[in-house]
C-alpha cells in the first residue's frame, strides 16, 4: 500500500462475476468498510481469464460503485 493511503478498493474480475470490496488500513490491519459488491460479468467480456471487452467491464464496475 502506498504511504499515507488508508482506504483501498479490491476488485476481482472473473468470467462469471465481478466482486469489489473497500478496505481501510487500521492499526490492527485491514478492515472491510461497508458491504462487498458482486455483480454478473457482462456476457463475453472475459475469455480465458483475459478481459476482452474493457468498456463493458469498466461500465459494470462504474455502475457497481454508484449503487
N, C-alpha and C positions, 0 to 999 in steps of 0.2 A: 504494500500500500504506500502511496506517496506520502511524504512527510506533511503533517498537518491535516491530512484528509481524515474526516471522522465518519462520513457516510459514503457507501458504495452500493452499486446495484449489480447483482449477479444475474446473468442471463444464460439459459441453456436452450439452444435451438436444436430440436430433433425433428425427425421425419414425421412424427405424429403430433407433437405438442411443443409449444414454446413456453418456457417457465421462467419467471423472474422473481427475485426477492431483493428487498432493500435491507442493508445491514448497517449497523452503527458500531464503530470501534469504541469499546469501553475499557476500563482498567482491567476487567476480567476476561477480555477477549472480544469476540464479535457477538452482537445481539440482533435478532430479527426485528425489524420495525414494520409495523402494520401487518398486512396479510399477503402471503405469497400469491402470485398470479399464475394461472395456467390457462392457455387457450390453444385450440387446434392450429396446427401449422397449415397454411394455405396449401391446397392440393397441388402437387407437382413442383413446389417451391424448394424442396430439399430432396436431393437424389444422391444416394451413396455417401451420405454424411457431408455433402457439399451443398451450400446454398446456391441454387441455380437461378432463382428469381429474387434478387435483392430487394426490389421495390415492394413485392408482396410481403416479404418477411418484415421489412422496415415498417410498412404500413400497419401490420398486425401488432408489432411492438409499440408503435406510437399509440394505437387505439387502446392497448392494454394499459399503458401509462395513464392515459386520460380517464379510463374507467377506474 
